[in-house]
Amino acid sequence: MMNPKETLTEDDIKKGLSFIIRDGLATQAMVTLTSGIFLVAFGLQLGASNTVIGLLAAIPPLAELIQMPAISIVENVRNRRLICVCASIVARLFWIVIAFIPFFFGPTAAVPVLIISLVLYGSISAISHCSWNSWMRDFVPQDILGSFFSRRMSLSLALGIVLSLVASTIIDFIQRNPAYPPGTAYSVIFIGGFIAGLIGIWYMSRIPEPLMKESTKVRTLDQIRSTFRDENFSRLIAFLGAWNFAVNLAAPFFTVYLLVMLDFDITVVIIFAVLSQVSSVLSYGMWGRIADRFSNKSILRVSGPLFMICILGWTFTTMPTRHLLTIPLLIVLHILMGVSTAGVTLGSANIGLKLAPHGGATAYLATINIINSLAAGIAPIIGGMFVDSFKATELSLTLNWKSAETAFAIQTLDFQYWDFFFVFAFLIGIYSIHRLAFVKEDGEVEDRLVVQELIAQVSREMRNLSTVGGLRHMLRFTALMRTGTGSDEKGAGDNELQVQK
């Protein structure tokens, strides 16, 4: 039965929390196997152009805009579990279509079928996300909301890292075996993701649902329109819009750059991605302590420029092709990108919550989601359309030395093709940091103090990792992996749960 219950027992809540953890692990397995690097690599194998790669990156954020009209579906049906399960089943069926593209569709139809399937998958999934957010807000006890979903995210991320490495190994093995037709490797991975998605739906259907409370209906557009009359918040929106545009102008094409320009195997690309993810996870606590001591804007003014410098650093990975320092430079860039991404993610999420007024936070946060989705969706499409126009463009700078005895030349700068793209993203990112300067937040300090605290935090973490403290930290993480559903701890706020009203 999928009817909501008027009251839930402690046993209902305990079992439900366990099923939420299991659903999170299964869903993370599906997302890991069907998106990101694997999806981009699959698109390239089908012959997708840079414009198509940009479109693939744009579909998920743009599809999330469907959540706005989906609110009325949830309000009218008033059975969030039914909506979530049915929408998830229909949406995830499209991965069967995608998995069999290499076998049932020719070169001409393959890419269009991929795009249409992803649009339908993303749009229907957005309806599921809308009902899920509301459902979880009412089901999970408020006093453990942050710690519970932080635990769920940690377990999911750990599983995602392992699955990424295993899947990349399987892909490389199948692709090197001439007995398998082209595309077989990704079909296997996508089918695995689809099965994991079905397992997640089964766990999802076991989670109890409390009755929805009656709420006063206010036009969503009127609420969103009112947020732009808040001058300080509109400045924050300008920063977030410019920032997400800059990041998504470059980030979706990192995989293409590594696979095509630098000619790395997908396993190597996955290892770089895992390195960045691990760096990001290990940095959250550090940035959180700095934010508590100073302000969210303070960490954004440090982590933001650091991320943009990393984007600019990609231009030096070729001179004009792979060189001796390419791999060491990529390792450093991925570590720093992981660290800076954690700071930006934490700071941008918390500053929105902090500047939104009490009693009107829903409309303010909905406005942020809309702006972020539009910027993240438009940027890769524009990037994909214009990146090829720089294919025949080059800007180089060479130092020449000539004497009576010898002559040599040192190439100090060589921008071509993708390099111009990264430079443009860097410049737009720096502009977004400039827009951040106009946002006012209590607790702002000089960037120098934040950098000093950052260095102190890193030094402290390094000491902990080399002593008994580091061993204790690893044992706590191992215990976390085993317990799964314990929920007595009070933790930081959850970035995964976006409540929609």
FENJO-V27458 format. One record per run of one state. SS is the DSSP state (2 for helix, 1 for strand, 0 for the rest). FROM is the first residue (numbers start at 1). TO is the last residue. If there is no record, write none. Layout:
ss=SS from=FROM to=TO
ss=SS from=FROM to=TO
This chain:
ss=0 from=1 to=4
ss=1 from=5 to=5
ss=0 from=6 to=9
ss=2 from=10 to=34
ss=0 from=35 to=36
ss=2 from=37 to=45
ss=0 from=46 to=49
ss=2 from=50 to=63
ss=0 from=64 to=65
ss=2 from=66 to=77
ss=0 from=78 to=79
ss=2 from=80 to=92
ss=0 from=93 to=93
ss=2 from=94 to=99
ss=0 from=100 to=100
ss=2 from=101 to=104
ss=0 from=105 to=106
ss=2 from=107 to=139
ss=0 from=140 to=141
ss=2 from=142 to=175
ss=0 from=176 to=183
ss=2 from=184 to=205
ss=0 from=206 to=209
ss=1 from=210 to=210
ss=0 from=211 to=219
ss=2 from=220 to=227
ss=0 from=228 to=230
ss=2 from=231 to=261
ss=0 from=262 to=265
ss=2 from=266 to=293
ss=0 from=294 to=295
ss=2 from=296 to=316
ss=0 from=317 to=325
ss=2 from=326 to=355
ss=0 from=356 to=360
ss=2 from=361 to=390
ss=0 from=391 to=393
ss=1 from=394 to=402
ss=0 from=403 to=406
ss=1 from=407 to=416
ss=0 from=417 to=417
ss=2 from=418 to=436
ss=0 from=437 to=446
ss=2 from=447 to=465
ss=0 from=466 to=467
ss=2 from=468 to=483
ss=0 from=484 to=501
